[in-house]
């Protein structure tokens, strides 16, 4: 599944893996039971770290055609542009001992949720309602907490930092967060509301404390995003 094959189906994946037939791959994708709760518990147990953070982010898979669930022309960071793709949101556990996804949610665009016939043909529940990416992230965070696990910090890009409902939900749960925001985002202060980029210029350098983590590739630093959220 993680190969660089230009086109993935049971036949091509099985051949790439050295299998004589696609039966094993077909079973894995169509009939095998994948218990996401067990995977989450396994990750937390083996990568347990009191200082671990949770990362919310999405990834896109370019697709051909219109039948794959959730596919449409949309921005995907994988390609860095708008493409026909399927997008999923992930909650990742990142600590000193490693990092791994602990939850996932497929993003179903309005072009699908407003088309019951299309949803029915793809096997999507008829009661499906549209949920934006930050809402999917919030649901996964709440699911992680409801499973009995603590979260100290959550981080993500401006797709999530620009959503006030997600920030409020984190604050209500007592969770710290480092989320990017657009330069044009308004920040409330005791002296009034300021654009984020304007506020940064008013804060003296001595007031800044740069924090970083070396978990994962590169360092995650507090920053203000200057490109538009999608």
C-alpha positions, 0 to 999 in steps of 0.5 A: 500500500505504501509502494510508489506504484503509479496505479494501485489495485489488488493485482499490481500490489500483489505482483509488487509484493511478490505474491502469486495471486491477488487473493491475499490482498483482496482479503485484506482490503475487502474481508479482513477486520481492521480494529482501529481501537486496537491499533490505537491502544497498541501505538499508545502502549509501545510509543508511550511518552508523557511529552508526546503531542498529537498532530492533526493533518490531512493527506491526499491521494490523486485519483483517476475517475469519479467513483472513488469515495470522496473524490473530487477536484480539490487541493491536496498538499501531496501534489501541492495543487488542485487535483482530482483526489481523495483526502483523509484527515489523520490524528498522529501520536508523536513522541521521542520513541516514534510516531504513528497514526492513531485515528483517521477520517475520510473527508467527504466533500459536499459534492458527495453528501448533497448527492444521495444517489452517488453516496448510495452507489458507493456504499456510503451511509444514507445519513452521512452529513458534511463535516469540515476537516477541523470538525473531523479532527475534533471528533478524532481528538474527542475519541482519543480522550474518551478512550481514556488517554490524555493529551497535553498538546495538539499541533496542526497547520492553518486549516485547523488553526483558522477554525475557532470551534476547534480551538474552543473545543481544545480550550474547553478540554484543557488542551494546549495547542500550537496551530498555525493561522493566516497572517490576516487572522484577527487576534484578540488582546487587551488592547483590542484586536489586531491582524496576526502579522501586525501584532507580531511586529508590535511584540519585542524580540525579548518577549519571544520564546522559541520552542521546538521538537526534533520528533519527526522530520525537521523541527516543529516551530511556532509560526504564522502561516502567510498562505491562504488556508484551504 
